[in-house]
Each structure stands twice: as C-alpha cells, then as structure tokens.
Amino acid sequence: MLMPSIFGDTLLDDFFGFPVKENYKRPSNVNGLMQTDVKETAHGYEVTMNLPGFKKENVRAELKEGYLVVTAATSSSTDEKNEGGKYIRRERYSGTCSRSFFIGEDVEQEDIKAKFQDGILTLNVPKKEEKPKVEESKYIAIEG
C-alpha cells in the first residue's frame, strides 16, 4: 500500500534535523580520513594514520596528560568568475578533525618520533617499562 508523501521520500528524511537521502554524497576527501593502524614492534608502537588532502603544516601531534592527540585542519575555496568579474560560483570548505589515544603517563613528548609523507602520518611511540608497584605492608597496631 502506498502512503501519501507527507513525510517526504521516507519517514526518516528529517530525523534529528538532518536529511537522510539515498543520493547524499560525502565529500570525496572524507573517505579514509584518519583511519589508523597501530602495530606493536619490538621497541614500541607504530601508529600510521591516513590524512589525505592535508598538508604537513596543518597537522599537529601533542601529548596531553598521557594522551597522544593528533589534530588536522584544512580549508579551501573555489572561485569562478565570468568575464565581467561577477561570481558565477563560489564554494568554501574548512574542517578540523582530531583523534586521541591513551599511551600512558610515562612516555615523554621528546621520545615520540613523527613523519608525514604522501598524506600518511607515522608516529613511533616507545614502550616504557611499567614501574613495579611496591607493595606496602600494613600492620595492625596491637595494644597491650
């Protein structure tokens, strides 16, 4: 049975205020964005992150309270003018994305090595020996 189209193409078109349409296309540079592989090596961890379309100067990695935080930002604009100098089309895009990983509070920022090449960020994080916890002996006071 067909329903009248009072809800649009589907009932979920305006679910939570944004349209859900079959012909909706994500920007092409979002595909594969910040996909991360973490590989354990003999001396630490190798973190490889895809950052297609980003430039090295727009990528930042920092260590905050035991978390490795990677942030990337980009912006672009496309201007097309006709012969008279009036805009025919003008598009702008800017965006920021971020990922964080807990690596422990024993790792120092100077120990992490980073390399950015062909849209791929590679971070080498060393393993730090976990300090053995000293077991405290607690005695019960004996009166008498």
C-alpha positions in Angstrom: 0.0 0.0 0.0 1.3 3.4 -0.9 1.4 6.2 1.7 0.9 9.8 0.8 4.1 11.7 0.6 3.5 14.0 3.6 6.8 12.8 5.2 9.0 13.3 2.1 10.6 10.3 0.3 10.9 8.4 3.6 9.7 8.7 7.1 13.3 9.4 8.3 14.1 12.3 5.9 14.2 14.9 8.7 15.2 12.5 11.6 17.1 14.6 14.2 17.1 17.6 11.9 19.3 16.4 9.1 18.1 14.7 5.9 18.8 11.0 5.2 18.7 10.6 1.5 19.9 7.9 -0.8 21.6 10.3 -3.1 23.5 12.0 -0.3 27.2 12.0 -1.1 30.0 12.7 1.4 32.8 14.9 0.2 35.4 12.8 -1.5 38.2 13.8 0.9 36.3 12.4 3.9 36.8 8.8 2.7 39.6 7.2 4.6 40.1 10.2 6.8 42.1 9.5 10.0 41.9 5.7 9.5 44.6 4.5 11.9 46.6 1.3 12.2 48.6 0.5 15.4 51.3 -2.0 15.1 53.4 -3.4 18.0 57.1 -3.6 17.4 60.0 -4.9 19.5 60.7 -1.4 20.9 57.3 0.3 20.9 54.3 1.0 18.7 54.0 2.3 15.2 50.9 4.4 14.6 50.0 5.0 11.0 47.2 7.5 10.2 45.7 8.4 6.8 45.3 12.2 6.3 44.6 12.6 2.6 44.4 16.1 1.4 46.2 17.6 4.4 49.5 19.5 4.4 52.3 18.9 6.9 52.0 22.3 8.4 48.3 21.7 9.1 48.8 18.5 11.1 49.7 18.7 14.8 50.5 15.9 17.3 50.9 16.6 21.0 51.0 14.7 24.3 48.5 15.8 26.9 48.2 14.0 30.3 49.1 10.6 28.8 47.0 11.0 25.7 48.5 11.3 22.2 46.3 13.8 20.4 46.5 14.3 16.6 44.7 17.2 15.1 44.4 18.1 11.4 42.8 21.2 9.8 42.2 22.2 6.2 40.5 24.9 4.2 39.9 25.5 0.6 38.0 27.8 -1.7 36.9 27.6 -5.3 36.1 30.8 -7.1 34.9 31.1 -10.6 34.2 34.5 -12.2 32.8 35.3 -15.6 34.4 37.8 -17.9 32.7 40.8 -16.2 34.2 39.8 -12.8 30.9 38.7 -11.2 30.9 35.4 -9.3 29.3 32.5 -11.1 30.1 30.0 -8.4 31.9 30.4 -5.1 32.5 27.5 -2.7 34.4 27.3 0.6 35.3 24.4 2.8 37.1 24.3 6.1 37.3 21.5 8.6 39.1 20.1 11.6 39.4 16.6 12.8 41.1 15.0 15.8 41.9 11.6 17.3 43.4 10.7 20.7 45.0 7.6 22.0 46.0 6.8 25.6 49.7 5.9 25.6 50.5 6.2 29.3 51.8 8.9 31.5 55.4 7.6 31.5 56.0 8.5 27.8 57.7 11.8 27.2 56.9 14.0 24.2 60.6 14.0 23.2 60.5 10.2 22.9 57.8 10.2 20.2 59.1 10.4 16.6 56.8 11.6 13.8 57.0 11.6 10.0 54.5 12.9 7.4 54.7 11.8 3.8 52.2 11.4 1.0 49.2 12.1 3.3 50.3 9.5 5.8 51.3 10.4 9.3 53.6 7.8 11.0 54.3 8.1 14.8 56.7 5.8 16.6 55.9 5.6 20.3 58.4 3.8 22.5 57.3 1.2 25.1 58.1 2.3 28.6 58.7 -0.2 31.3 55.9 -0.3 33.7 57.3 0.6 37.2 56.6 -2.3 39.6 54.4 -1.2 42.3 55.9 -1.5 45.7 53.6 -3.4 48.0 53.2 -1.6 51.2 53.0 -3.7 54.3 50.2 -2.6 56.6 50.3 -3.8 60.1 47.6 -3.7 62.7 48.6 -2.0 65.9 48.5 -4.3 68.9 47.7 -2.7 72.2 48.5 -4.2 75.5 
